[in-house]
Amino acid sequence: MLFLKLFRESFLFAYDALTQNKLRTLLSLLGVTIGIFTIIAVFSAVDTLRNNLQSSVNKLGNNSIYIQKWPWIFGSDYPWWKFIQRPVPNMHDYEELKKRSQTAAAVSFEIYIDSRKVKYKSNTVDGATLYAVSHEHAEVYNYEYQDGRYFTDMESRSGAPVTVIGYEIASHLFPAGDAMGKQIKIMGRYVTVIGVFKKEGDDMLGISADKEVLLPLNFCRNLIDIKSEKYQPQIVVKGKTGIAEEEVESELRGVMRSIRRIGPGKEDNFALNKSTLLSNQLDSLFGIINLAGLFIGGFSILVGGFGIANIMFVSVKERTNIIGIQKSLGAKNYFILLQFLIEAITLCLMGGVIGLMLVYLVSLAVKGAADIEIVIGTKNIMIGVFGSLAIGIISGIVPALSAARLNPVDAIRSN
């Protein structure tokens, strides 16, 4: 109880000192405020960007592996000459993988046709993204439907003239919302709409089903050469639940090497790409950005900490007489130390709170202007609070110790 009473008295002394020197207090806050604002703003921006990009990457599917010609390698030294002679995945690879793989829950073959014009009567949509897909495509990707359904097995096998379209395509072609059962014209052929995807909205990687048009692969066989490399054929394999992605990848590598009869010691002539490759690259990139923000903000906080330490030394000098009187009346050293330490910590915490409030106000402004939800997060708030607390202790401990060690007689005699 005695300690709490002394702590309360120390806090009141510190509060009184801060309120009596408002201008000095305000100027002392600036360095810490700017530093905390910089660090939390950078961390929040990075977290927001990471979350948005990660949600885009997640659409590629967890535990899904893409068998393609070109590997997902990032950097300026992409060795394209090693991969240009590789064959593209084909229907033979796809059929054999379905037969041989023990770890795959679903194997899908798909090609990207192009951005084409889609028409219904007088309504036209330019730039629709057309895909020709095997029946298992819906098992690899988790689509949500606003209306209708996916292809039946019979429709996929027979190459029926049916299609599933994205929300944006449907809203432009059918403003009244009556897309089901209507015939739209694609690549000179009429196909019946049997499903409409639920609206997803744009994301940072442009991965969205809103402008997609899915067609059965066997329907497109008569319209285009599905073996052509220009259509970027790929096989997508989704692993079984409970089986690690590494195990699925290892099995696929062995099966593909067997299908293509690649001898021991020879390099693969295919690429096994997965979403974790993108995630790892994002983590590396954002780690560098975080370090840059930490350095810039840390430098600002360091300058602010020196400023607060300097102000505290001035405060000790101004109140030397008072310290002497307090000590002559029996005040303990830790009572004097707490006065100045609490004053420094309070200054820094105020600066940190103001910095966090500025970040919050900026996030509201960004959301209002660009409709982007800024992620501040509990972690960033804790970094701001505890960072301010640490700076307050570090910058205030030396002046506080010097005040606590003053000789009461010398202190009273000082001017």
Secondary structure, DSSP 4 states (H G I P E B T S, - for coil): -HHHHHHHHHHHHHHHHHHHTHHHHHHHHHHHHHHHHHHHHHHHHHHHHHHHHHHHHHTT-TTEEEEESS----SS---GGGTTTPPPP-HHHHHHHHHH-SSEEEEEEEEEEEEEEEEETTEEEEEEEEEEE-TTHHHHS---EEEE----HHHHHHT-SEEEE-HHHHHHH-TTS--TT-EEEETTEEEEEEEEEPP----TT---STTEEEEEHHHHTTTS-TT-GGG--EEEEEEPTTS-HHHHHHHHHHHHHHHTTPPTTPPPSSEEEEHHHHHHHHHHHHHHHHHHHHHHHHHHHHHHHHHHHHHHHHHHHHTHHHHHHHHHTT--HHHHHHHHHHHHHHHHHHHHHHHHHHHHHHHHHHHHHH------HHHHHHHHHHHHHHHHHHHHHHHHHHHHT--HHHHHH--
